[in-house]
Amino acid sequence: MKIEIITPDKRLYNGDTDLVQLPGIDGLFEILNNHAPMIAALGAGKIKIRELNGKLSYFEIKGGVLEVLNNKILVLAD
């Protein structure tokens, strides 16, 4: 699946992944391939991305909004 993380200033990340862990306003949650469509509010914390080759990347955010649709994750982050 594809993920794109955008802030008001720049694009933080754009690539392929097989697992994403995000800080929801009620706690951490994960998204895997073929996840059901959803929209969620994000709280402060770290986004963890596991790339297809197994490499882990982390991005610190202060909050934001997430959309999952057709194996594409869009994060609008602060």
mmCIF file as gemmi writes it, N, C-alpha and C atoms, coordinates in Angstrom:
data_model
loop_
_atom_site.group_PDB
_atom_site.id
_atom_site.type_symbol
_atom_site.label_atom_id
_atom_site.label_alt_id
_atom_site.label_comp_id
_atom_site.label_asym_id
_atom_site.label_entity_id
_atom_site.label_seq_id
_atom_site.pdbx_PDB_ins_code
_atom_site.Cartn_x
_atom_site.Cartn_y
_atom_site.Cartn_z
_atom_site.occupancy
_atom_site.B_iso_or_equiv
_atom_site.pdbx_formal_charge
_atom_site.auth_seq_id
_atom_site.auth_asym_id
_atom_site.pdbx_PDB_model_num
ATOM 1 N N . MET Axp A 1 ? 0.84 -1.171 0 1 0 ? 1 A 1
ATOM 2 C CA . MET Axp A 1 ? 0 0 0 1 0 ? 1 A 1
ATOM 3 C C . MET Axp A 1 ? 0.885 1.233 0 1 0 ? 1 A 1
ATOM 4 N N . LYS Axp A 2 ? 0.325 2.338 -0.388 1 0 ? 2 A 1
ATOM 5 C CA . LYS Axp A 2 ? 1.061 3.605 -0.465 1 0 ? 2 A 1
ATOM 6 C C . LYS Axp A 2 ? 0.711 4.474 0.741 1 0 ? 2 A 1
ATOM 7 N N . ILE Axp A 3 ? 1.689 5.255 1.178 1 0 ? 3 A 1
ATOM 8 C CA . ILE Axp A 3 ? 1.439 6.228 2.246 1 0 ? 3 A 1
ATOM 9 C C . ILE Axp A 3 ? 2.081 7.555 1.861 1 0 ? 3 A 1
ATOM 10 N N . GLU Axp A 4 ? 1.373 8.628 2.193 1 0 ? 4 A 1
ATOM 11 C CA . GLU Axp A 4 ? 1.885 9.973 1.988 1 0 ? 4 A 1
ATOM 12 C C . GLU Axp A 4 ? 1.619 10.764 3.258 1 0 ? 4 A 1
ATOM 13 N N . ILE Axp A 5 ? 2.661 11.389 3.793 1 0 ? 5 A 1
ATOM 14 C CA . ILE Axp A 5 ? 2.544 12.223 4.992 1 0 ? 5 A 1
ATOM 15 C C . ILE Axp A 5 ? 2.871 13.654 4.577 1 0 ? 5 A 1
ATOM 16 N N . ILE Axp A 6 ? 1.904 14.548 4.777 1 0 ? 6 A 1
ATOM 17 C CA . ILE Axp A 6 ? 2.041 15.946 4.359 1 0 ? 6 A 1
ATOM 18 C C . ILE Axp A 6 ? 1.838 16.864 5.556 1 0 ? 6 A 1
ATOM 19 N N . THR Axp A 7 ? 2.706 17.863 5.683 1 0 ? 7 A 1
ATOM 20 C CA . THR Axp A 7 ? 2.531 18.92 6.682 1 0 ? 7 A 1
ATOM 21 C C . THR Axp A 7 ? 2.229 20.208 5.926 1 0 ? 7 A 1
ATOM 22 N N . PRO Axp A 8 ? 1.871 21.277 6.629 1 0 ? 8 A 1
ATOM 23 C CA . PRO Axp A 8 ? 1.636 22.543 5.929 1 0 ? 8 A 1
ATOM 24 C C . PRO Axp A 8 ? 2.873 23.056 5.189 1 0 ? 8 A 1
ATOM 25 N N . ASP Axp A 9 ? 4.063 22.652 5.636 1 0 ? 9 A 1
ATOM 26 C CA . ASP Axp A 9 ? 5.309 23.149 5.05 1 0 ? 9 A 1
ATOM 27 C C . ASP Axp A 9 ? 5.869 22.282 3.931 1 0 ? 9 A 1
ATOM 28 N N . LYS Axp A 10 ? 5.719 20.938 4.057 1 0 ? 10 A 1
ATOM 29 C CA . LYS Axp A 10 ? 6.372 20.048 3.096 1 0 ? 10 A 1
ATOM 30 C C . LYS Axp A 10 ? 5.789 18.641 3.157 1 0 ? 10 A 1
ATOM 31 N N . ARG Axp A 11 ? 6.197 17.821 2.227 1 0 ? 11 A 1
ATOM 32 C CA . ARG Axp A 11 ? 5.855 16.4 2.231 1 0 ? 11 A 1
ATOM 33 C C . ARG Axp A 11 ? 6.949 15.68 3.021 1 0 ? 11 A 1
ATOM 34 N N . LEU Axp A 12 ? 6.564 15.008 4.101 1 0 ? 12 A 1
ATOM 35 C CA . LEU Axp A 12 ? 7.534 14.296 4.926 1 0 ? 12 A 1
ATOM 36 C C . LEU Axp A 12 ? 7.907 12.938 4.351 1 0 ? 12 A 1
ATOM 37 N N . TYR Axp A 13 ? 6.933 12.265 3.751 1 0 ? 13 A 1
ATOM 38 C CA . TYR Axp A 13 ? 7.195 10.902 3.281 1 0 ? 13 A 1
ATOM 39 C C . TYR Axp A 13 ? 6.213 10.543 2.18 1 0 ? 13 A 1
ATOM 40 N N . ASN Axp A 14 ? 6.686 9.772 1.217 1 0 ? 14 A 1
ATOM 41 C CA . ASN Axp A 14 ? 5.835 9.243 0.157 1 0 ? 14 A 1
ATOM 42 C C . ASN Axp A 14 ? 6.468 7.928 -0.288 1 0 ? 14 A 1
ATOM 43 N N . GLY Axp A 15 ? 5.759 6.81 -0.084 1 0 ? 15 A 1
ATOM 44 C CA . GLY Axp A 15 ? 6.346 5.531 -0.468 1 0 ? 15 A 1
ATOM 45 C C . GLY Axp A 15 ? 5.416 4.366 -0.22 1 0 ? 15 A 1
ATOM 46 N N . ASP Axp A 16 ? 5.977 3.169 -0.386 1 0 ? 16 A 1
ATOM 47 C CA . ASP Axp A 16 ? 5.232 1.921 -0.19 1 0 ? 16 A 1
ATOM 48 C C . ASP Axp A 16 ? 5.53 1.349 1.18 1 0 ? 16 A 1
ATOM 49 N N . THR Axp A 17 ? 4.53 0.701 1.757 1 0 ? 17 A 1
ATOM 50 C CA . THR Axp A 17 ? 4.655 0.144 3.095 1 0 ? 17 A 1
ATOM 51 C C . THR Axp A 17 ? 3.767 -1.084 3.232 1 0 ? 17 A 1
ATOM 52 N N . ASP Axp A 18 ? 4.053 -1.901 4.239 1 0 ? 18 A 1
ATOM 53 C CA . ASP Axp A 18 ? 3.139 -3.009 4.535 1 0 ? 18 A 1
ATOM 54 C C . ASP Axp A 18 ? 2.539 -2.892 5.934 1 0 ? 18 A 1
ATOM 55 N N . LEU Axp A 19 ? 3.021 -1.909 6.739 1 0 ? 19 A 1
ATOM 56 C CA . LEU Axp A 19 ? 2.466 -1.674 8.07 1 0 ? 19 A 1
ATOM 57 C C . LEU Axp A 19 ? 2.718 -0.231 8.473 1 0 ? 19 A 1
ATOM 58 N N . VAL Axp A 20 ? 1.694 0.397 9.032 1 0 ? 20 A 1
ATOM 59 C CA . VAL Axp A 20 ? 1.824 1.757 9.563 1 0 ? 20 A 1
ATOM 60 C C . VAL Axp A 20 ? 1.197 1.775 10.952 1 0 ? 20 A 1
ATOM 61 N N . GLN Axp A 21 ? 1.92 2.315 11.914 1 0 ? 21 A 1
ATOM 62 C CA . GLN Axp A 21 ? 1.392 2.498 13.269 1 0 ? 21 A 1
ATOM 63 C C . GLN Axp A 21 ? 1.261 3.997 13.503 1 0 ? 21 A 1
ATOM 64 N N . LEU Axp A 22 ? 0.092 4.41 14.004 1 0 ? 22 A 1
ATOM 65 C CA . LEU Axp A 22 ? -0.197 5.841 14.151 1 0 ? 22 A 1
ATOM 66 C C . LEU Axp A 22 ? -0.72 6.158 15.542 1 0 ? 22 A 1
ATOM 67 N N . PRO Axp A 23 ? -0.48 7.409 16.008 1 0 ? 23 A 1
ATOM 68 C CA . PRO Axp A 23 ? -1.003 7.832 17.312 1 0 ? 23 A 1
ATOM 69 C C . PRO Axp A 23 ? -2.409 8.419 17.172 1 0 ? 23 A 1
ATOM 70 N N . GLY Axp A 24 ? -3.426 7.611 17.411 1 0 ? 24 A 1
ATOM 71 C CA . GLY Axp A 24 ? -4.791 8.121 17.401 1 0 ? 24 A 1
ATOM 72 C C . GLY Axp A 24 ? -5.057 8.941 18.644 1 0 ? 24 A 1
ATOM 73 N N . ILE Axp A 25 ? -6.147 9.657 18.68 1 0 ? 25 A 1
ATOM 74 C CA . ILE Axp A 25 ? -6.449 10.473 19.863 1 0 ? 25 A 1
ATOM 75 C C . ILE Axp A 25 ? -6.797 9.601 21.074 1 0 ? 25 A 1
ATOM 76 N N . ASP Axp A 26 ? -7.167 8.341 20.839 1 0 ? 26 A 1
ATOM 77 C CA . ASP Axp A 26 ? -7.467 7.409 21.933 1 0 ? 26 A 1
ATOM 78 C C . ASP Axp A 26 ? -6.394 6.349 22.109 1 0 ? 26 A 1
ATOM 79 N N . GLY Axp A 27 ? -5.257 6.467 21.421 1 0 ? 27 A 1
ATOM 80 C CA . GLY Axp A 27 ? -4.173 5.498 21.546 1 0 ? 27 A 1
ATOM 81 C C . GLY Axp A 27 ? -3.652 5.067 20.186 1 0 ? 27 A 1
ATOM 82 N N . LEU Axp A 28 ? -2.621 4.224 20.229 1 0 ? 28 A 1
ATOM 83 C CA . LEU Axp A 28 ? -1.989 3.754 18.993 1 0 ? 28 A 1
ATOM 84 C C . LEU Axp A 28 ? -2.883 2.772 18.249 1 0 ? 28 A 1
ATOM 85 N N . PHE Axp A 29 ? -2.791 2.8 16.908 1 0 ? 29 A 1
ATOM 86 C CA . PHE Axp A 29 ? -3.46 1.798 16.087 1 0 ? 29 A 1
ATOM 87 C C . PHE Axp A 29 ? -2.617 1.546 14.849 1 0 ? 29 A 1
ATOM 88 N N . GLU Axp A 30 ? -2.857 0.393 14.205 1 0 ? 30 A 1
ATOM 89 C CA . GLU Axp A 30 ? -2.079 0.003 13.036 1 0 ? 30 A 1
ATOM 90 C C . GLU Axp A 30 ? -2.968 -0.184 11.818 1 0 ? 30 A 1
ATOM 91 N N . ILE Axp A 31 ? -2.377 0.023 10.658 1 0 ? 31 A 1
ATOM 92 C CA . ILE Axp A 31 ? -3.059 -0.203 9.386 1 0 ? 31 A 1
ATOM 93 C C . ILE Axp A 31 ? -2.209 -1.167 8.578 1 0 ? 31 A 1
ATOM 94 N N . LEU Axp A 32 ? -2.848 -2.213 8.08 1 0 ? 32 A 1
ATOM 95 C CA . LEU Axp A 32 ? -2.197 -3.213 7.241 1 0 ? 32 A 1
ATOM 96 C C . LEU Axp A 32 ? -2.784 -3.151 5.831 1 0 ? 32 A 1
ATOM 97 N N . ASN Axp A 33 ? -2.185 -3.896 4.928 1 0 ? 33 A 1
ATOM 98 C CA . ASN Axp A 33 ? -2.644 -3.948 3.542 1 0 ? 33 A 1
ATOM 99 C C . ASN Axp A 33 ? -4.121 -4.349 3.479 1 0 ? 33 A 1
ATOM 100 N N . ASN Axp A 34 ? -4.863 -3.774 2.541 1 0 ? 34 A 1
ATOM 101 C CA . ASN Axp A 34 ? -6.288 -4.042 2.327 1 0 ? 34 A 1
ATOM 102 C C . ASN Axp A 34 ? -7.166 -3.639 3.513 1 0 ? 34 A 1
ATOM 103 N N . HIS Axp A 35 ? -6.758 -2.624 4.253 1 0 ? 35 A 1
ATOM 104 C CA . HIS Axp A 35 ? -7.551 -2.128 5.38 1 0 ? 35 A 1
ATOM 105 C C . HIS Axp A 35 ? -8.852 -1.509 4.858 1 0 ? 35 A 1
ATOM 106 N N . ALA Axp A 36 ? -9.891 -1.593 5.652 1 0 ? 36 A 1
ATOM 107 C CA . ALA Axp A 36 ? -11.175 -0.976 5.298 1 0 ? 36 A 1
ATOM 108 C C . ALA Axp A 36 ? -11.016 0.541 5.227 1 0 ? 36 A 1
ATOM 109 N N . PRO Axp A 37 ? -11.809 1.209 4.399 1 0 ? 37 A 1
ATOM 110 C CA . PRO Axp A 37 ? -11.747 2.677 4.334 1 0 ? 37 A 1
ATOM 111 C C . PRO Axp A 37 ? -12.043 3.291 5.706 1 0 ? 37 A 1
ATOM 112 N N . MET Axp A 38 ? -11.322 4.344 6.031 1 0 ? 38 A 1
ATOM 113 C CA . MET Axp A 38 ? -11.549 5.014 7.318 1 0 ? 38 A 1
ATOM 114 C C . MET Axp A 38 ? -10.983 6.424 7.287 1 0 ? 38 A 1
ATOM 115 N N . ILE Axp A 39 ? -11.503 7.23 8.216 1 0 ? 39 A 1
ATOM 116 C CA . ILE Axp A 39 ? -10.973 8.565 8.507 1 0 ? 39 A 1
ATOM 117 C C . ILE Axp A 39 ? -10.802 8.613 10.01 1 0 ? 39 A 1
ATOM 118 N N . ALA Axp A 40 ? -9.66 9.143 10.472 1 0 ? 40 A 1
ATOM 119 C CA . ALA Axp A 40 ? -9.398 9.177 11.913 1 0 ? 40 A 1
ATOM 120 C C . ALA Axp A 40 ? -8.654 10.453 12.28 1 0 ? 40 A 1
ATOM 121 N N . ALA Axp A 41 ? -8.888 10.915 13.493 1 0 ? 41 A 1
ATOM 122 C CA . ALA Axp A 41 ? -8.133 12.038 14.048 1 0 ? 41 A 1
ATOM 123 C C . ALA Axp A 41 ? -6.88 11.486 14.713 1 0 ? 41 A 1
ATOM 124 N N . LEU Axp A 42 ? -5.779 12.193 14.552 1 0 ? 42 A 1
ATOM 125 C CA . LEU Axp A 42 ? -4.506 11.769 15.128 1 0 ? 42 A 1
ATOM 126 C C . LEU Axp A 42 ? -4.096 12.708 16.249 1 0 ? 42 A 1
ATOM 127 N N . GLY Axp A 43 ? -3.456 12.124 17.252 1 0 ? 43 A 1
ATOM 128 C CA . GLY Axp A 43 ? -2.931 12.908 18.353 1 0 ? 43 A 1
ATOM 129 C C . GLY Axp A 43 ? -1.427 13.078 18.21 1 0 ? 43 A 1
ATOM 130 N N . ALA Axp A 44 ? -0.815 13.642 19.224 1 0 ? 44 A 1
ATOM 131 C CA . ALA Axp A 44 ? 0.634 13.827 19.221 1 0 ? 44 A 1
ATOM 132 C C . ALA Axp A 44 ? 1.322 12.488 19.418 1 0 ? 44 A 1
ATOM 133 N N . GLY Axp A 45 ? 2.429 12.287 18.712 1 0 ? 45 A 1
ATOM 134 C CA . GLY Axp A 45 ? 3.194 11.053 18.847 1 0 ? 45 A 1
ATOM 135 C C . GLY Axp A 45 ? 3.996 10.759 17.596 1 0 ? 45 A 1
ATOM 136 N N . LYS Axp A 46 ? 4.419 9.494 17.48 1 0 ? 46 A 1
ATOM 137 C CA . LYS Axp A 46 ? 5.249 9.076 16.349 1 0 ? 46 A 1
ATOM 138 C C . LYS Axp A 46 ? 4.462 8.175 15.403 1 0 ? 46 A 1
ATOM 139 N N . ILE Axp A 47 ? 4.661 8.415 14.106 1 0 ? 47 A 1
ATOM 140 C CA . ILE Axp A 47 ? 4.161 7.511 13.076 1 0 ? 47 A 1
ATOM 141 C C . ILE Axp A 47 ? 5.298 6.543 12.772 1 0 ? 47 A 1
ATOM 142 N N . LYS Axp A 48 ? 5.007 5.251 12.832 1 0 ? 48 A 1
ATOM 143 C CA . LYS Axp A 48 ? 6.002 4.225 12.49 1 0 ? 48 A 1
ATOM 144 C C . LYS Axp A 48 ? 5.603 3.608 11.158 1 0 ? 48 A 1
ATOM 145 N N . ILE Axp A 49 ? 6.536 3.566 10.215 1 0 ? 49 A 1
ATOM 146 C CA . ILE Axp A 49 ? 6.294 2.978 8.907 1 0 ? 49 A 1
ATOM 147 C C . ILE Axp A 49 ? 7.276 1.835 8.702 1 0 ? 49 A 1
ATOM 148 N N . ARG Axp A 50 ? 6.75 0.651 8.364 1 0 ? 50 A 1
ATOM 149 C CA . ARG Axp A 50 ? 7.619 -0.47 7.984 1 0 ? 50 A 1
ATOM 150 C C . ARG Axp A 50 ? 7.561 -0.599 6.466 1 0 ? 50 A 1
ATOM 151 N N . GLU Axp A 51 ? 8.684 -0.293 5.826 1 0 ? 51 A 1
ATOM 152 C CA . GLU Axp A 51 ? 8.751 -0.358 4.372 1 0 ? 51 A 1
ATOM 153 C C . GLU Axp A 51 ? 8.754 -1.81 3.915 1 0 ? 51 A 1
ATOM 154 N N . LEU Axp A 52 ? 8.57 -2.047 2.626 1 0 ? 52 A 1
ATOM 155 C CA . LEU Axp A 52 ? 8.489 -3.402 2.083 1 0 ? 52 A 1
ATOM 156 C C . LEU Axp A 52 ? 9.772 -4.19 2.301 1 0 ? 52 A 1
ATOM 157 N N . ASN Axp A 53 ? 10.912 -3.507 2.402 1 0 ? 53 A 1
ATOM 158 C CA . ASN Axp A 53 ? 12.185 -4.192 2.644 1 0 ? 53 A 1
ATOM 159 C C . ASN Axp A 53 ? 12.462 -4.421 4.129 1 0 ? 53 A 1
ATOM 160 N N . GLY Axp A 54 ? 11.511 -4.036 5.005 1 0 ? 54 A 1
ATOM 161 C CA . GLY Axp A 54 ? 11.657 -4.238 6.448 1 0 ? 54 A 1
ATOM 162 C C . GLY Axp A 54 ? 12.216 -3.04 7.197 1 0 ? 54 A 1
ATOM 163 N N . LYS Axp A 55 ? 12.706 -2.037 6.491 1 0 ? 55 A 1
ATOM 164 C CA . LYS Axp A 55 ? 13.269 -0.848 7.14 1 0 ? 55 A 1
ATOM 165 C C . LYS Axp A 55 ? 12.161 -0.089 7.87 1 0 ? 55 A 1
ATOM 166 N N . LEU Axp A 56 ? 12.47 0.391 9.076 1 0 ? 56 A 1
ATOM 167 C CA . LEU Axp A 56 ? 11.521 1.171 9.87 1 0 ? 56 A 1
ATOM 168 C C . LEU Axp A 56 ? 11.864 2.651 9.784 1 0 ? 56 A 1
ATOM 169 N N . SER Axp A 57 ? 10.85 3.481 9.619 1 0 ? 57 A 1
ATOM 170 C CA . SER Axp A 57 ? 11.005 4.937 9.626 1 0 ? 57 A 1
ATOM 171 C C . SER Axp A 57 ? 10.021 5.516 10.632 1 0 ? 57 A 1
ATOM 172 N N . TYR Axp A 58 ? 10.433 6.595 11.304 1 0 ? 58 A 1
ATOM 173 C CA . TYR Axp A 58 ? 9.599 7.233 12.317 1 0 ? 58 A 1
ATOM 174 C C . TYR Axp A 58 ? 9.473 8.725 12.016 1 0 ? 58 A 1
ATOM 175 N N . PHE Axp A 59 ? 8.261 9.262 12.249 1 0 ? 59 A 1
ATOM 176 C CA . PHE Axp A 59 ? 7.996 10.68 12.034 1 0 ? 59 A 1
ATOM 177 C C . PHE Axp A 59 ? 7.2 11.203 13.223 1 0 ? 59 A 1
ATOM 178 N N . GLU Axp A 60 ? 7.7 12.248 13.844 1 0 ? 60 A 1
ATOM 179 C CA . GLU Axp A 60 ? 7.04 12.877 14.995 1 0 ? 60 A 1
ATOM 180 C C . GLU Axp A 60 ? 5.993 13.866 14.49 1 0 ? 60 A 1
ATOM 181 N N . ILE Axp A 61 ? 4.763 13.759 15.021 1 0 ? 61 A 1
ATOM 182 C CA . ILE Axp A 61 ? 3.704 14.704 14.657 1 0 ? 61 A 1
ATOM 183 C C . ILE Axp A 61 ? 3.053 15.257 15.921 1 0 ? 61 A 1
ATOM 184 N N . LYS Axp A 62 ? 2.376 16.377 15.771 1 0 ? 62 A 1
ATOM 185 C CA . LYS Axp A 62 ? 1.651 16.997 16.888 1 0 ? 62 A 1
ATOM 186 C C . LYS Axp A 62 ? 0.161 16.71 16.827 1 0 ? 62 A 1
ATOM 187 N N . GLY Axp A 63 ? -0.289 16.098 15.732 1 0 ? 63 A 1
ATOM 188 C CA . GLY Axp A 63 ? -1.702 15.796 15.524 1 0 ? 63 A 1
ATOM 189 C C . GLY Axp A 63 ? -1.991 15.827 14.042 1 0 ? 63 A 1
ATOM 190 N N . GLY Axp A 64 ? -3.243 15.559 13.685 1 0 ? 64 A 1
ATOM 191 C CA . GLY Axp A 64 ? -3.608 15.613 12.281 1 0 ? 64 A 1
ATOM 192 C C . GLY Axp A 64 ? -4.82 14.76 11.96 1 0 ? 64 A 1
ATOM 193 N N . VAL Axp A 65 ? -4.958 14.441 10.679 1 0 ? 65 A 1
ATOM 194 C CA . VAL Axp A 65 ? -6.088 13.663 10.181 1 0 ? 65 A 1
ATOM 195 C C . VAL Axp A 65 ? -5.548 12.606 9.227 1 0 ? 65 A 1
ATOM 196 N N . LEU Axp A 66 ? -6.204 11.445 9.226 1 0 ? 66 A 1
ATOM 197 C CA . LEU Axp A 66 ? -5.789 10.313 8.402 1 0 ? 66 A 1
ATOM 198 C C . LEU Axp A 66 ? -6.957 9.861 7.537 1 0 ? 66 A 1
ATOM 199 N N . GLU Axp A 67 ? -6.653 9.515 6.276 1 0 ? 67 A 1
ATOM 200 C CA . GLU Axp A 67 ? -7.647 8.901 5.403 1 0 ? 67 A 1
ATOM 201 C C . GLU Axp A 67 ? -7.039 7.631 4.815 1 0 ? 67 A 1
ATOM 202 N N . VAL Axp A 68 ? -7.787 6.534 4.865 1 0 ? 68 A 1
ATOM 203 C CA . VAL Axp A 68 ? -7.389 5.277 4.233 1 0 ? 68 A 1
ATOM 204 C C . VAL Axp A 68 ? -8.453 4.943 3.195 1 0 ? 68 A 1
ATOM 205 N N . LEU Axp A 69 ? -8.011 4.748 1.945 1 0 ? 69 A 1
ATOM 206 C CA . LEU Axp A 69 ? -8.945 4.439 0.868 1 0 ? 69 A 1
ATOM 207 C C . LEU Axp A 69 ? -8.192 3.731 -0.258 1 0 ? 69 A 1
ATOM 208 N N . ASN Axp A 70 ? -8.672 2.548 -0.639 1 0 ? 70 A 1
ATOM 209 C CA . ASN Axp A 70 ? -8.095 1.788 -1.762 1 0 ? 70 A 1
ATOM 210 C C . ASN Axp A 70 ? -6.587 1.573 -1.628 1 0 ? 70 A 1
ATOM 211 N N . ASN Axp A 71 ? -6.158 1.111 -0.454 1 0 ? 71 A 1
ATOM 212 C CA . ASN Axp A 71 ? -4.741 0.833 -0.18 1 0 ? 71 A 1
ATOM 213 C C . ASN Axp A 71 ? -3.847 2.063 -0.304 1 0 ? 71 A 1
ATOM 214 N N . LYS Axp A 72 ? -4.41 3.238 -0.069 1 0 ? 72 A 1
ATOM 215 C CA . LYS Axp A 72 ? -3.622 4.467 -0.004 1 0 ? 72 A 1
ATOM 216 C C . LYS Axp A 72 ? -3.935 5.16 1.307 1 0 ? 72 A 1
ATOM 217 N N . ILE Axp A 73 ? -2.872 5.532 2.018 1 0 ? 73 A 1
ATOM 218 C CA . ILE Axp A 73 ? -2.988 6.236 3.296 1 0 ? 73 A 1
ATOM 219 C C . ILE Axp A 73 ? -2.512 7.663 3.082 1 0 ? 73 A 1
ATOM 220 N N . LEU Axp A 74 ? -3.352 8.614 3.438 1 0 ? 74 A 1
ATOM 221 C CA . LEU Axp A 74 ? -2.994 10.019 3.362 1 0 ? 74 A 1
ATOM 222 C C . LEU Axp A 74 ? -3.048 10.588 4.778 1 0 ? 74 A 1
ATOM 223 N N . VAL Axp A 75 ? -1.926 11.141 5.233 1 0 ? 75 A 1
ATOM 224 C CA . VAL Axp A 75 ? -1.854 11.75 6.562 1 0 ? 75 A 1
ATOM 225 C C . VAL Axp A 75 ? -1.601 13.247 6.367 1 0 ? 75 A 1
ATOM 226 N N . LEU Axp A 76 ? -2.517 14.056 6.884 1 0 ? 76 A 1
ATOM 227 C CA . LEU Axp A 76 ? -2.338 15.509 6.934 1 0 ? 76 A 1
ATOM 228 C C . LEU Axp A 76 ? -1.956 15.83 8.37 1 0 ? 76 A 1
ATOM 229 N N . ALA Axp A 77 ? -0.684 16.143 8.595 1 0 ? 77 A 1
ATOM 230 C CA . ALA Axp A 77 ? -0.145 16.25 9.942 1 0 ? 77 A 1
ATOM 231 C C . ALA Axp A 77 ? 0.277 17.68 10.282 1 0 ? 77 A 1
ATOM 232 N N . ASP Axp A 78 ? 0.274 17.955 11.578 1 0 ? 78 A 1
ATOM 233 C CA . ASP Axp A 78 ? 0.791 19.236 12.106 1 0 ? 78 A 1
ATOM 234 C C . ASP Axp A 78 ? 2.238 19.055 12.483 1 0 ? 78 A 1
